[in-house]
């Protein structure tokens, strides 16, 4: 495993997920900083960390399963013990084409709560956390009671929330509910992070050209997904670099007064679904 964290690097950046978005974000934020890249696949970690190290990044790979709270807490403690953590970007997730409903809930829902909770414990003034959610969260239709529960329920009670329990074996529904929950957890956590002098936000990508999107495009809903891009005028998919640019803004000095909110980067997909899709 590559391990290059020179003493002159003052800041730490943590990125979870070594997929297309995670790597693009690591490249965008990691220059001149100590970069911790976390993933559940050792092979993928080793490959990406070697690539980044060859490009001059001070990169370390950390094997982390976000479903495991202890694993996430160890990551947070290690990063915080190294130097000042400037930014944490949580990209690790599973799409409806990549896993069962239970896996999606465990990774996307519980995993995100583990990240928020663990890094809140080590947050210091100026630190910024960005969780990657999804445009899908903006089209969820949940009751106010379910939204309140998803926003604030202890992690051990989340799977019993009515909206979550109702998912059953529907992987697509699990994805939508989990991504809406990501947005809600970020919003609810903002007060605690503000009191620590830190910030927390989410980014909701639309269809981005990654391996995850490719798997979705080849799945049962792929034709609909790609057809929507044509119908809403976006025409193309987004790129990982465009998500990295949004994350760089939210973690940078220009966004010091932005916290507890979600930034849509979706080519207008959510707006089309809300205002122009035929009933």
N, C-alpha and C positions, 0 to 999 in steps of 0.2 A: 504494500500500500504506500503510495506516495505520501510524504510527510515533510512539507517544506513551509515552516512558519518562521521566517526570519525575525529577529528581535526588533528590527527597526519598523516593522509594520504596526502602527498604533491601533488600528481598528480591526474588528472581526466582522465578517459577513457570514451568515448561516443561510444555506439554501437547502430545503428538503425536496427531494425528487430530482433524479439525474436524467430526466427525459428531455424532450425538445425545449420546453419552456424553461425548465430548471437550468439547463446548460446555457441558454441564451441569457438568462438573468445573471448567472454566475459570471459570465464573461463581461456583462455590462457593469456589474457592481464590484467585481473582484480585483480590479487593477490597483496595485499598491496596498492591498489589504490582505489580511489573513483570511482565507476562504475555507469554510467548513461545508462540505457537500455531503448530505446524508441521503441514503437510499436503502431499500430493503434487499437489493440485489448486489452481492459482493462483486460479481463479474462486471456488472454495469458500472459500479463505482470505480473499480480499478481501471477500467478502460477510459472513463471520462476524466478521472483525476490525472492519469498519465498524459492524456491529451492536453489538459489545462496546464500541467506542470511544464510540458514541452513548449507551451506558448508563453511561459514566463510567469504564470500565476503561482502564488504561494498557496497551494491547495492541499487539503487533507480530506480523505474520505472516511466517513463514519457510518458503520452499518447500523441502521435504525429501522425498527418496525413501528410506525406511528400508532398502530393498534395497541401497542404495549406502552402503558404510561411510564413504567420504569425506564424503558429504553429511551423515551423522549426526555425524561428528566435528567438522565445521564448526559445526553447531548447538550441540554441547556447548561448544566453544571460545568461540563468540559469547556464549552465555548466561553462562558462567563469567567471561568478561571484562567483563561489564556490572556485576554486583554479586554478592552472595552468593546462590547457588542454594539455595533452601529446599526445593523439591520439584520432582520430575520425575514426570509421569504419562504412561505410554505406552499409548495407546488404539488406535493405528493398527492395523488388521487387515482381513482379508478372510474372508468366510464361504464355505461350500461352494456357496452359490447365486450368489456374486459373481465367482468366478474359477476357473481351472483348478487342478489339484493342484499344478502347478509354481509358479504364482503364489502360492498359499496357503503353500507351503513357503518361498518367497523372502521374502514379506512377514511372515508370522506367526512363522516359525521363525528364519530368518537375521536378519530385521529386529529382532526382539527381542534377539537376541544382540548386534547392533551397538549398540543403545541401552544395554544393560547395560555393555558394554565401554567405550564412549565416555564415558559419564558416570562410570564408576568412575575414569577418569583425571583427572577434575576434581572428584571428590567431596571435600567438606570436612566437618568435624564438624557434626552436626546435620542434614545433608542427608538427604532421604528419597526413594527411588525406588519407585513402584508400577507394576507391569506388569499390564495387564488381560489375563487369560487367559480361561478359560471353564469352566463346569461340565462341558463335554465332556471336559476333561482328566482329570476324576476318574473317568470310566468307561472310560478307555483300559486295555487289557489288554496290557502289554508285559513282556518278560522282564527280570529283574534286570540282565542284561548290557546290554540296550538302554537301560534307564533310566540306568545308569551312564554309558554313552556319550553319551546326550543331555544329561546333566547337565554333563559336563566336556570333551567333545571340542572341539578348536579349531574355530572357525567354518568353516574351509576343509574340514573332514572330516565335517561334520554330514550332508550329503546322502548320504554313503556309509554311514552307520549302517544296519544291517540293517533296522530298523523303518521307517526313512525310505525306503530303496530299495524296500522291499516295497509302498509306497503305490501305485506305478504311476500310473495315471490316475484313481484314485479320490479325488475331491475331498473327499468326506465323511471318508474315512480320513485324508487329509492334514490336515484341520482338527483331528481328534481328536489325532493324533500331535503336531502343532505346538503345540497348547494344553497337552498334557501336558509337552512339552519346556519351555514357558515356565515352568511351575511348578517343574520340576526345575532349570532354570538359575538361578532366583531362590534356591532353596534352597542350591545349590552356591556361589553368589556371596556368601552372607551372611558368611562368614569374612573375606574380603578387605574387604568393606564395614565390618564391625565394627572391623577394624584401622585404618580411616580415620576412625572415629567417626561413620559414616553407617549408614543402614539401607536394606534392600531387601525388599520384599514383593510379593505378587501378590494380585489380586482375581479371583475366578471368578464372573462373572454367569451366571445362568440365562437364560431368555427375557425380554429387556428390550425395551420398546416403542421401537425405533429403526428407521431405514430398513433396516439390515442384517437385523433380525428380520422385518421385513415381506417382504423378498426371500425369506427362508427359508420363511416361512409360505405364500408363493405358489408355492414350489418343490415337488418331488416328495415331500419328507418333511414338508411343512407340516401336513398333517392329523394325522400322528402326533405332531408336536411340540405342537400345540395340544390334542390329545386327552390328552396326558400331563399337562398343567396341570390338566385336570378330574379325572383319575384320582388324582393325588397330593394333591388337596385344596387346592392353591395357588389354583386357580380363575382367577387373573388373571396377566397378565404383570407384570414389574417395571417400574419407571420409571427413566429416566436419573438423576433426582434421588436415588433410593435408592442407586445406584452412587456418585454423587458424595458422599453422606453417608459411605459406607464408606471411600472414598478420603480424605476429610477426617479421619476418625478415624485411619487408618494414617499419614497425614503429619503429624498433630498431636501435641501434647505428651502426651496420654493414652496414646499408643502408643510411648513412648520405649523400652520394653523388649520390643517386638515386632519381630522381624526374621527373615528367612529362612523365612517361612511364607506360606500361602495362605488367604485369607478367602473362603468360599463365600457368595454372595448370590444364592440360586437358588430361594427359596420351597420348599425341601425336595425339589427334583427329584433330586439325587444320592442323597439318603437313600432315597427311594422306589425308585429304580432298583436300589440295592444290596440293600434289605431286603424290598421288598414286590412288586416286579414278578414276575408269573408266569413261571416258567421256560419 
